[in-house]
């Protein structure tokens, strides 16, 4: 998931932030509470990209032991996560994935995670929605997933201004195709904040997409909560739109390296775990009263664990 390039396109085009957060004394108290360890983390969910499968036995395998079912469950339980987006490859019903995925989902449920989502995405799925539908069908048939989460970023390929006149209808067709085979399982999507600043028809691109999903993770990568370029100001217009559509949402933050994120200003990867907790507590303080708020999502599991261990 890399929205920094598209972010630069939008920023360069001069789109204004629709709302700016002002930190109140209550928000300042949130910082103190986090530092004293008396406030539970604002991070309620995580994008878990990876798997423990031996690459010698399956070319899709990554051999990451942090994704063993017991390890996943232990981390989720320790951090009181309520939602985990667990990456699912193409053809998950084949090979070692057919064993690992149901075990991982069951372990996460046993650890108290209420929503384990099948996470996946390929830019080509926007052009070929039948592929998204096939993947959705196979993922839900393989493990007891509670939801499906799409991370499909057609704006990330190529340069220049993304053609939302083409992209938005394609994504909506993809979401609808997945929903048609999901048998009522909620369909979610990772969507960047700047879509709420892009006019589309009589509304915005973000509004149009909200009509085709059940939940949304609003990607607002920044390493601070306040200010015109802070997480709150970036995410707030999208959050308000999600609330208006009665679509539950989380706010996505980055913990990977600056090199991966596109710069240090977009990630907590070069900061500290305390900074991550402090700033996300401020996000919660400012946005938690918005209808449908479901917390902060960390991108991604391995990077977050690295940050904690430093």
Residue pairs with C-beta under 8 A, 6 or more apart in sequence:
1 47
1 49
1 151
1 153
1 190
1 219
1 252
1 299
1 300
2 153
2 156
2 260
2 261
2 262
3 153
3 156
3 192
3 219
3 221
4 221
4 261
4 262
4 263
4 266
5 156
5 262
6 153
6 155
6 156
6 162
6 192
6 194
7 192
7 194
7 221
7 262
7 266
8 262
9 155
9 159
9 160
9 161
9 162
10 194
10 197
10 198
13 161
15 194
15 197
15 198
16 197
17 197
17 228
17 229
17 233
17 234
17 237
18 196
18 197
18 236
18 237
19 233
19 236
19 237
19 240
20 227
20 228
20 233
21 225
21 226
21 230
21 232
21 233
21 236
21 286
22 226
23 225
23 226
23 282
23 286
24 285
26 285
27 282
27 285
27 286
30 39
30 278
30 281
30 282
30 284
30 285
31 278
31 281
31 282
33 39
33 281
34 274
34 277
34 278
34 281
35 274
35 278
39 281
40 80
41 79
41 80
41 277
41 280
41 281
42 277
42 280
42 281
42 283
42 284
42 295
42 296
43 79
43 81
43 276
43 277
43 280
43 295
43 296
43 297
43 298
44 80
44 81
44 82
44 83
44 250
44 294
44 295
44 296
44 297
45 81
45 82
45 83
45 84
45 85
45 115
45 217
45 250
45 294
45 295
45 296
45 297
45 298
46 76
46 81
46 83
46 84
46 85
46 297
46 298
46 299
46 300
46 301
46 304
47 85
47 87
47 119
47 151
47 190
47 252
47 297
47 298
47 299
47 300
47 301
48 67
48 72
48 84
48 85
48 86
48 87
48 119
48 300
48 301
49 87
49 119
49 300
49 301
49 302
50 62
50 64
50 66
50 67
50 87
50 300
50 301
50 302
51 60
51 61
51 62
51 64
51 67
51 87
51 89
51 97
51 100
52 61
52 62
52 63
52 64
52 65
52 66
52 67
52 68
52 100
53 60
53 61
53 62
53 63
53 95
53 96
53 97
53 100
54 61
54 63
54 96
55 61
55 62
55 63
57 95
57 96
58 95
58 96
58 97
60 89
60 90
60 95
60 97
61 96
64 302
65 71
66 72
66 75
66 301
66 302
66 305
67 100
67 104
67 301
69 100
69 103
69 104
69 106
69 107
69 108
70 107
72 84
72 86
72 104
72 107
72 108
72 111
73 107
73 108
73 110
73 111
74 111
75 81
75 301
75 305
76 84
76 108
76 111
76 112
76 113
77 111
77 112
80 112
81 112
81 113
82 112
82 113
82 114
82 115
82 294
82 295
83 113
83 114
83 115
83 116
83 117
83 250
83 294
83 295
83 297
84 108
84 113
84 115
84 116
84 117
85 117
85 119
85 149
85 217
85 297
86 101
86 104
86 105
86 108
86 116
86 117
86 118
86 119
86 145
87 119
87 120
88 97
88 101
88 118
88 119
88 120
88 135
88 139
88 142
89 97
89 120
90 120
90 135
90 138
91 97
91 138
92 98
92 101
92 118
92 138
92 139
92 142
92 143
93 138
93 141
93 142
97 142
98 142
101 142
101 143
102 142
102 143
102 144
104 143
105 116
105 143
105 144
105 145
106 143
106 144
108 116
109 116
109 144
114 146
115 146
115 147
116 144
116 145
116 146
116 147
117 145
117 146
117 147
117 148
117 149
117 188
118 136
118 139
118 140
118 143
118 145
118 147
118 148
118 149
119 149
119 151
120 135
120 139
120 149
120 150
120 151
121 150
121 151
121 152
121 153
121 190
122 131
122 152
123 152
123 153
123 154
123 156
123 157
124 131
125 131
125 132
125 135
125 150
125 152
125 174
126 152
126 154
126 167
126 170
126 171
126 174
127 154
127 170
129 170
129 173
129 174
129 176
129 177
129 178
130 177
132 150
132 152
132 174
132 177
132 178
133 177
133 178
133 180
133 181
136 148
136 178
136 181
136 182
137 181
139 145
139 148
140 148
140 181
140 182
140 183
140 185
145 185
146 185
146 186
147 185
147 186
147 187
147 188
147 214
147 215
148 178
148 182
148 185
148 186
148 187
148 188
149 188
149 189
149 190
149 215
149 217
150 174
150 175
150 178
150 187
150 188
150 189
150 190
151 189
151 190
152 171
152 174
152 189
153 190
154 162
154 167
154 170
154 171
155 162
155 167
155 192
164 195
164 198
164 200
164 205
165 200
167 205
168 200
168 205
168 208
168 209
171 189
171 209
171 212
172 208
172 209
172 211
172 212
175 187
175 189
175 209
175 212
175 213
176 212
178 187
179 187
179 212
186 214
186 215
187 212
187 213
187 214
187 215
188 213
188 214
188 215
188 216
188 217
189 209
189 213
189 215
189 216
189 217
190 216
190 217
190 219
190 252
191 206
191 209
191 216
191 217
191 218
191 219
191 238
192 218
192 219
192 220
193 218
193 219
193 220
193 234
193 235
193 237
193 238
194 234
195 204
195 205
195 206
195 209
195 238
196 204
196 205
196 206
196 207
196 237
196 238
196 241
197 204
197 237
198 204
198 205
198 206
199 205
200 207
200 208
201 208
204 241
206 237
206 238
206 241
207 241
207 245
209 216
210 216
210 241
210 242
210 245
210 247
211 245
213 247
214 247
214 248
215 247
215 248
215 249
215 294
216 238
216 242
216 247
216 248
216 249
216 250
217 249
217 250
217 251
217 252
217 297
218 235
218 238
218 239
218 242
218 249
218 250
218 251
218 252
219 252
219 299
220 231
220 234
220 235
220 238
220 251
220 252
220 253
221 252
221 253
221 254
221 261
221 266
221 267
221 299
222 229
222 230
222 231
222 234
222 253
222 265
222 266
223 264
223 265
223 266
223 267
223 268
223 271
223 275
223 279
224 230
224 231
224 279
225 231
225 232
225 279
225 280
225 282
225 283
225 286
226 232
226 233
226 282
227 233
229 265
231 251
231 253
231 279
231 280
231 283
232 282
232 283
232 286
232 287
235 251
235 283
235 287
236 286
236 287
238 249
239 249
239 251
239 287
239 290
239 292
239 293
240 290
242 248
242 249
242 292
243 249
243 290
243 291
243 292
246 291
246 292
247 292
248 292
248 293
248 294
249 292
249 293
249 294
250 293
250 294
250 295
250 296
250 297
251 283
251 287
251 295
251 296
251 297
252 296
252 297
252 298
252 299
253 268
253 276
253 279
253 280
253 283
253 296
253 297
253 298
253 299
254 261
254 266
254 267
254 268
254 269
254 299
254 303
255 267
255 268
255 269
255 276
255 298
255 299
255 300
255 303
255 304
255 306
255 307
256 267
256 269
256 299
256 300
256 303
257 267
257 269
257 270
257 303
258 264
258 266
258 267
258 269
258 270
260 267
260 269
261 267
261 269
264 270
268 275
268 276
268 279
268 307
269 303
269 307
271 307
272 307
272 310
273 307
273 308
273 310
276 298
276 304
276 307
280 296
283 296
284 293
284 295
284 296
287 293
298 304
